[in-house]
């Protein structure tokens, strides 16, 4: 953790499982990802907001990279597809709201990804 006078920054990684029941045709309805986060905390070390990016290889072997941000005040986490290979190569802009369904452990989470149309 990086500690400042009026706030702090915490870096974290986790292994995520994404449940994406309304995924586009041909995309997996569930997938795993390795996620990296930078979180800003208050001086009392309460989470305020942050950014994340996740890298994933789906069951077909196609690669995708996602990035996004979250905000405690807005109770939201929004992500978008940065790019990828295979089915993700020409997918165009794809966005979703991420909601943590289950915290499996300190380093594992299950998220629901709901497409933003």
C-alpha positions, 0 to 999 in steps of 0.5 A, a space after each residue: 500500500 502507498 500511504 499519503 496524508 489524505 488518502 492511500 493507494 492499494 494495488 491488488 490482483 484477483 482471479 475472477 469468474 465472469 457470469 455473462 448470461 446475455 453475452 453476444 452470440 458465439 461468446 462464452 456465457 462464463 469465463 475466467 480472467 486475471 484482474 489487476 486493480 488500483 484502488 484509492 482509499 480515504 485517510 481512514 482506508 475506506 475504498 473510494 474508487 479505482 481502476 481495473 484491467 482484466 486479461 482473459 483467454 476463453 475456452 476457444 483460446 481467444 484472448 480479450 483485454 478489458 478495462 474499467 473503473 468503479 466508484 463506491 459513491 455511485 455503487 457501480 463498476 463499468 468495463 469495456 472491451 479494449 480488444 482481443 483476438 478471434 471473436 473479440 478482434 472485430 467486436 467493436 465497442 462492448 461495455 458491461 456493468 460488473 457486479 460482485 456476486 460472491 467473494 470466494 476468497 481474498 484473491 477470487 471473485 465471481 462477477 456478473 457482467 450485464 451488457 450495456 446496450 
